[in-house]
Amino acid sequence: MKILIKTMIIVSIIAVLSMFSLYKSGTLNFIRSSFGVIGVLVLNDDVEQIANTPDIFILSPDLDVEEFLDSQGYKELKEIRAGAIRHFLKDKKVYIVLTRMNSYYTKLSIEEKDDQ
């Protein structure tokens, strides 16, 4: 019985941490998102990738978003920009880039646009 209760507590903690990570950083992997934020805030890394599908990056607030995306091969389509949602072209594919900034870090979410 004690093992069941301990297991339920551990599963509940992991579920809460995963939901918080999904809400704050867009990925269920709370360990990877925590290391990404720690890398930028504590270790002074410029860029940390915390997810692959969609690509989610944590950037230092000192790093210019446009320069980072340009270095990754993305070219902005300025004519269809809508606030924090921007469109970029890379390898003849259009990507939607959502930018969220605060005083501690910048979060970029890069997702391939559907052809619909």
C-alpha positions as CSV (number, residue, x, y, z in Angstrom):
1,M,0.0,0.0,0.0
2,K,2.8,2.4,0.8
3,I,4.5,1.7,-2.5
4,L,1.3,2.5,-4.3
5,I,0.9,5.9,-2.5
6,K,4.6,6.8,-3.1
7,T,4.1,5.9,-6.8
8,M,1.0,8.0,-7.1
9,I,2.8,11.0,-5.4
10,I,5.8,10.7,-7.8
11,V,3.5,10.4,-10.8
12,S,1.5,13.4,-9.7
13,I,4.6,15.5,-9.2
14,I,5.9,14.6,-12.6
15,A,2.5,15.4,-14.2
16,V,2.4,18.8,-12.5
17,L,6.0,19.6,-13.5
18,S,5.2,18.5,-17.1
19,M,2.1,20.6,-17.3
20,F,3.9,23.7,-16.0
21,S,6.7,23.1,-18.5
22,L,4.2,22.8,-21.3
23,Y,2.5,26.0,-20.2
24,K,5.7,28.0,-19.8
25,S,8.0,26.6,-22.5
26,G,5.9,24.6,-24.9
27,T,7.3,21.2,-24.2
28,L,6.3,18.4,-21.8
29,N,10.0,17.6,-21.0
30,F,10.4,19.7,-17.9
31,I,14.0,18.5,-17.4
32,R,15.2,19.7,-20.8
33,S,13.3,23.0,-20.5
34,S,14.8,23.6,-17.0
35,F,18.3,23.0,-18.3
36,G,17.6,25.3,-21.2
37,V,16.5,28.2,-18.9
38,I,19.4,27.5,-16.5
39,G,21.9,27.4,-19.4
40,V,20.8,30.9,-20.5
41,L,20.2,32.5,-17.1
42,V,23.0,30.9,-15.0
43,L,25.7,29.7,-17.4
44,N,25.3,32.7,-19.8
45,D,24.8,30.5,-22.9
46,D,23.4,32.5,-25.8
47,V,21.2,29.7,-27.2
48,E,19.6,26.5,-25.8
49,Q,17.3,24.3,-27.9
50,I,14.7,22.7,-25.6
51,A,12.5,20.9,-28.2
52,N,12.8,19.5,-31.7
53,T,9.3,19.3,-33.1
54,P,8.5,22.2,-33.2
55,D,11.9,23.7,-32.7
56,I,11.9,25.7,-29.5
57,F,14.9,27.8,-28.5
58,I,15.7,29.8,-25.4
59,L,17.9,32.8,-26.3
60,S,19.8,35.3,-24.2
61,P,18.0,38.6,-24.0
62,D,21.3,40.2,-25.4
63,L,21.1,38.1,-28.6
64,D,19.4,39.7,-31.5
65,V,16.5,37.4,-32.7
66,E,16.9,38.5,-36.4
67,E,20.6,37.8,-36.4
68,F,20.1,34.4,-34.8
69,L,17.4,33.4,-37.3
70,D,19.6,34.7,-40.2
71,S,22.5,32.6,-39.0
72,Q,20.2,29.6,-39.1
73,G,19.3,30.2,-42.7
74,Y,15.9,31.8,-42.2
75,K,14.8,34.8,-44.3
76,E,11.9,36.9,-43.0
77,L,8.8,37.5,-45.1
78,K,8.1,40.9,-43.7
79,E,4.9,41.5,-45.8
80,I,3.0,38.9,-43.8
81,R,4.1,39.7,-40.2
82,A,1.4,39.8,-37.5
83,G,2.8,41.0,-34.2
84,A,4.8,38.3,-32.4
85,I,3.9,35.8,-35.2
86,R,6.4,36.1,-38.1
87,H,6.9,34.1,-41.2
88,F,10.3,33.0,-42.5
89,L,11.5,31.2,-45.6
90,K,14.1,28.4,-45.4
91,D,14.9,25.8,-48.1
92,K,11.8,26.8,-50.0
93,K,9.5,26.1,-47.0
94,V,7.6,28.7,-45.0
95,Y,8.0,28.6,-41.2
96,I,6.0,30.3,-38.6
97,V,8.1,31.8,-35.8
98,L,6.4,32.8,-32.5
99,T,8.6,35.1,-30.3
100,R,8.0,35.6,-26.6
101,M,10.3,38.0,-24.8
102,N,10.8,38.9,-21.2
103,S,13.7,40.5,-19.3
104,Y,15.4,37.1,-18.6
105,Y,15.2,35.3,-21.9
106,T,13.6,35.1,-25.3
107,K,11.6,32.0,-26.4
108,L,11.4,31.1,-30.1
109,S,9.0,28.5,-31.4
110,I,9.7,27.6,-35.1
111,E,7.1,25.5,-36.9
112,E,6.7,24.6,-40.5
113,K,3.6,26.1,-42.0
114,D,1.0,23.7,-43.4
115,D,0.2,24.1,-47.1
116,Q,-3.5,24.4,-46.5
